[in-house]
């Protein structure tokens, strides 16, 4: 009863305030709608945001895919018996972790590929993939090191061959350790793609910056950009969460679906 009374009093207070400040509220709503029209609708500026969304999505998905594959290769190099390959792999990881990704992107575009006629988007995908692969290799290393070697020996003693041991013992546990950390790095990578505009790519951030420069209004371009990034990151996180629930062996032990 008290909660209902509080809600009624709150609604009554809002009604009174809306009546008192009716003209101010009308002006504020009118200004917001005008700002939205100028920054998004006028001159079809929403197409810039859509183009930026497409570019950001392509760069993100391509970088995640290639970076993951390259990260697995780097992990295998770090586990190689040849000392020189292990040193190269460790050096590669330390460099990628120690150098800011912005510096890597600018170096790739203006120095490494500076004299080559190459699409800036391809440069961005290559750079982000290389950067992301270092973190993937470390994630995989941590997951594999967390598996008790006695479980592998037990699997062999039960008659499992190497493929069965990987499929039923190693892979489910490794993925259950990997996916939560991997998800965080994937989301971070998606947000890092916002610097792609530094090399003349029409990504989301670049599109919002162009609109802001043309209209001298920053609210809607930046808010819409933030919302799109949030939706993209949320969608990717939910996919990885579903994969984690499906793969995690602890869920099968508890009988979770």
N, C-alpha and C positions, 0 to 999 in steps of 0.2 A: 504493500500500500504506500509506503514511504517513497519507494522508487518511482511509482506512477505519479505521485504528487510532485516529485522533483522534475520529472520529465515534462509534466504539464506547466510547471513554473518556468522551466527553461524555454519551452515553446512560446509561452506568453511573453517572456522577456524579449525573445527574438522578434516577435510580432510587433511589440511596442517600439523596439529599436528600428525595425524596418519602416515603420510609419514615420518616426521622427526624422530618420536620415534617408527618406525615400528619394529625394532628388540627388543626394550624393551617391547613393547606390546605383541609381539609373545612369549617372554620368560615368561611374567606374565601369559598369558593365558595357556601356557604349564604347568607352575607350579601349577596353580589352578586345571587344569584337572588331573594332577598327584596326587595332594593332595586329590581330590575327589575319585579317584580310590583307593588310599591307605586306606582312612578312611571309605569308604562306600562299594565299590565293592569287594576289596581284602578280601579273607577268608570269603566271604558272610556276612560281618558285617552289611549289611542292615537288615539281619534277626534279629539281636539284637534290632535294632530300631523298627522293626515291632512287635516283642514280647513286647517291652516296651510300644508301642502304645496300644496293646491289654490289657495289665495289667492296664495301666492308665485309659483306657476307662471303663473297668469293675469296677474298684474301684470308679471312678467318678459317674457313673450311679447308682450303687448300693448304694453308700453313699448318693447321692441326694435323691433317692427314700425312703430309710429307715429313713434318717434324717428328711425328710418332714413329714412322718407319725408319727415319734416319737415327732417331734416338735408340731404337733397338739395335741398329747396326753398330752404333758407338758403344753400347753396352757389351756387345759381342767382342768388339775390338779390345775393350778394357779387360775382358776375361780371357783374352788370347794368351797362349803360352809364350809367344814372342815378346820379349821385354820391350823392344823398340816400338811395337804396336801399342802396348799398354801405356808407355810414356806419351806417345802421340795422343791417345785417347784421353788421358788425364790432362794433358796440356790443353787440348781442344775444349774440354769441359770447363777448366779454370778460366780460359780466355773468354768464353761465352758468358760465364757467370760474373766475370769481373768488369766487362766493358758494357757501358750503357747501351741499350738497344737503339736509342736515337743516334748515337755515334756510329754504330754498326750500319744502320740504314743509310746514313749520309755518306759514309765511307764506301759502301757498296755502290751507291748511285753515282757519286761524283769522282771516285778514284778507281775502283775495280772495273765498273762498267761505264766509266766516264766517256771513253772513246768508242763505245759500241752503241749502235742504234738498237736499243732494246726497250721494250715496253716497261714503263715505271712499275706497273702492277706486278710484272714478273719479277722485277728486282725486289719488290716488297715481299712477295711470297718466298723467294729464295732466302732473304735475310731473316724473316720471321721463322721460317722452317729451321734454319741453322741454329738460331737462338733458342728456339723451343726444344730442339733435339737434345741439347745439353741437359736440360732439366728432366726430360723424359728418361734419359739414360740413368740419371741419379735416382729417379723414382723406381725404375725397374730394379736397379742394384739394391736399393733398400728393401724392396719386396722380396727379392730372391734370397737375400741374406737373412731375412726373418724366418724362412722355412727351415725347420729342424732337419738336419741331414738324416737323423734316425728314422724319420718317416719314409724317406726314399729307400733306405735299406730295408725297412719293414715291407714296403711294397714289393721289392724284388724277392724277398723271402716268401711272400704270399703267391709268387708266380707271375706278377705283373711284368710285362716287357717294358722297354724304355718309353714307347709311345703311350702305352696305358698309364704309366707312372706320371708322365707329363700331363696327360689329359685329365686324370682323376685325382691326382695328388698335388702336383706342383701348380698347374694353371689355375684351378679354382682358388687356392689360397693366395697365390701371387696377385691375381686380379682383385681379390677382396681387400688386399692391402694397398694396391696401386690406385684403384679408381677414386677414392676420396681425395687423395693428394693430387692425382691427375686432373680431377675436376677443377680444383682451385687454380692450377696452372693454366688450364684451358680458358677459364674465365678471365684470368689475368692477361692472357695472350689476346683475347678478343678486344679487351679494353686498350691494350698496347697498340693495336692497329690504328688507333686515333691519330698516331703521328705520321701515318702514310701520306698525309697532305703535304709534308715537308718536301716530298719529291714529286710534286705536281700530280698527285692522284686525287680524284674527286671522291673522297670518302665522306662519311657522315660529318665529321668535324670540319672538314674543308668546306663542305656545302653550307653548313650553318655559319661559318665564318664569312663566306661570300655574301650570304643573305644579310648578315649583320652589317657588313661594310656598305651594302647598297641602300639599306633602309635606316641605318643608324639605330636599330632596335635589336636588342640581344635576347629578350625574354623568351619569345616563342621559338626561335631557331634553336636555342640551347636546351630549352625544356623538351622540345620534340626529339632532339638528338639524344638527350639523356634517357628518355622513355624508350626509344628504339634500342639503344644499347642494353637497357635493362631487360627488355623483352627477349632480345637475342641471347643474352647471357642466361636468363632464366630458362629459356627453351632448351639450351644445350645442357644446363645443369639437371633439368628434369629427365632428359634422355639418359644421362650418365647415372642418375639416381635409380632409374628403373633397371638399368643394366646391372648396377650394384646389387639391388634386391634380388634379381634373378640369379646372379652368379654366386653371391655370398654363401658359402657352405653352412654358416651358422643359421641362416634362415631355413635351410632344409632340415637341419637337426631339430629346430624348434617346431617345424611343420608350418612355417609362414608361407603365404602365397605371394 
